[in-house]
Amino acid sequence: MGQHGPYDGLGDEHLPGSRGEHVLQGLFSTRERALRFYNRQVSDHLTAEMREFVARQEMVFVGTSDSRGNCDTSFRAGPPGFVRVLEPSRLIYPEFRGNGVFASMGNIMENPHVSLLFVDFFEDRVGLHVNGSASITTAYDAARRHGLVDEDQTAPGRRADRWVVVEVEEAYIHCSKHIPLLARQDRRTLDGQARRPAGDDHFGVSRMRSLGKEREGAGRSAE
């Protein structure tokens, strides 16, 4: 989209956001407040302050959906600056080896629309939404096109095999009103006690299915 604002609210087709949110703004009489937000807070590129904010962040939530609109939100983390701003209208983040499902990148292959949410729980206690169009590139192309030679730079001991490039379409603040202030702590300890990281079956899915198979087997043997 082109350079934003100011918006006068006369034509919804020129406003940021969806038709649905514009309809609800009319129904709940929030149009004037929404216009102030669009005019004061929504940008079609990353401002200098936004770029500095992204360079300090250690986590981001990535929202994607497939071609049918089925949504998925995933979490990405790394040392400060693991999401890199290439220019005001473009950023890039690494994809490391995971569970092999490729849910986010699979969605991006079907539907390039992506939403990133950065939240600083430790200092600024504020968030930044970045919405845009994503594409996947290899480590080779990232090095060739963007100079990202990433042996141990992004996360020591982890090499980025792929990167996701996001063309920024809109960026805006997530206010601090309900963002909790958290304290950094070594994740291996809690109250001075050694604490093991959560295992793969922390939520009991494998255990549930194993029990189901046992019961099914018991039922068959009883016949």
Secondary structure, 3 states (H helix, E strand, C coil): CCCCCCCCCCCHHHCCCCHHHHHHHHHCCCHHHHHHHHHHHCECCCCHHHHHHHHHCCEEEEEEECCCCCEEEEEEECCCCCCEEEECCEEEEEECCCCCCCHHHHHHHHCCEEEEEEEECCCCCEEEEEEEEEEEEEHHHHHHHHCCCCCCCCECCECCCEEEEEEEEEEEEECCCCCCCCCCCCCCEECCEECCCCCCCCCCHHHHHHHHHHHHHHHHHHC
